[in-house]
Amino acid sequence: MPPQSLAPAAAVLASVKNAVNEVYDTAALRRQDAAHYMHPFTDHAALAEKGVRVMVRGDGIYLWDSEGNKILDGMSGLWCVNVGYGRTSISNAVYRQMETLPFYNSFFNTTNIPAVQLASLLVELSPPQFNHVFFTGSGSEANDTNVRMVRRYWDLLGYKGRHTIISRYNAYHGSTVAGSALGGMEGMHEQAGTMPGIEHIGQPNYFESGMGLSENEFGIVAAGWLEKKILEVGPDKVAAFIGEPVQGAGGVIIPPVTYWPEIQRICDKYGILLIADEVICGFGRLGTWFASELMGIKPDLITFAKGVTSGYVPLGGVLVGDRVAKVLTEKGGDFNHGFTYSGHPVACAAALENLRIIRDEKLVEQVAMKTGPYLKAKFAGLSDHPLVGFTNSSGFVAGLNLVRKKAANVHECELFEPSQGVGMICRGHMFSNGMIMRAVGDRMIIAPPLIMSCEQIDEMIAKIRFCLDATLADLRQRGWV
Ligand SMILES: *Cc1c(COP(=O)(O)O)cnc(C)c1O
């Protein structure tokens, strides 16, 4: 028998459609995976020991693995499947575009219809200062584009040395060299993930650093670190500040409401460009089309990816505000930057249909008015659990901190030792009970598909509670609580 991976495409499709009843040779797939597939952000020795999980099908908010387990996807894949799995209108749009024009580039005085239409639609959906879009294949490439774009902007204006970009520790801006350098993940910096001209300031993490202050006071203090860094570097050297409105991969770090307006004020004071990395926060995640609206800021550039296609096909890009676009298009000459797949017609067709769904099904309004507030209330209810020291949420992202001993003042909770890996233990209980919830240290986070209903939120919260109980029992058995 040929290995499963060599089955003809039609047979694979048919078997995926019937996956619930299909029997897979999971052991063989695992062996092949371990032998040949290098995974992103993975310790392969550890993975080979545990055995990889093979996902075979998705529908709505659920996934099925090759062993027939049904799993509630509390993470929307990787923060991206906003409209849920199994949307045939997206696959049909992709199929039609592939049949008509699977590819053409946008380099040599040419364009394609989906790219034009998508650029126009994004301009319509985004804040008023945005009238231009630069397409890339991913969020990382979009942030690389930002680096080159803001440096080019200042060069064209005659400020040659104005190249420093300020970001934050524990930020995530992707995994290309520029993406990981912009990001604030030490583990990435250590592995050749740095470049000159990038500086970092502290993150607005109230749970970790807000000791003795109210949330609003802390927001002003944390934003002030930007001004301190600008003065240290020299205002005439700083090109831009970049930040995620809510940090995602860093652990759903929701800043105090005072933070972003103060960041905007400081950027304005020194004429520094503001980049909002909305790869996670865009397209309804926080109950607005773009989180900048919610945070009360007016960025010059917005990074997007993930939710723009709900992950069905890779696509990213930069919304270019008038301030930058004017300089680049009027003074610029050639901007020597772009990708083979910039404005890929199939990816743009997927995005157009995905955004149509979000708009026609009023998913942004639903998260803002109905399911977001419902999730907030239910998720906050988890704080009565003995392991939960702090919870918060914004729209359809939420997080809770696992603690050894709770306290009325969140800054007085007793924490576990990081080396105990309690978050990962909890994630394991979630995973084996059909619930995907991610662990960042001892903070457990979710970002569910925007289609999730109130009944499904109830189901998810019940699953989380059940798994928190399982974690507590496990930790008691180890004598850790
Ligand atoms: C995922 C992510 C990126 C990187 O996007 P890729 O498509 O993985 O390159 C950049 N910024 C943020 C905020 C992200 O969450």
Residues whose N, C-alpha, C, O or C-beta is under 5 A from the ligand:
A	BS01	LIG	S138 G139 S140 E141 Y172 H173 G174 E244 G248 D277 V279 I280 A305
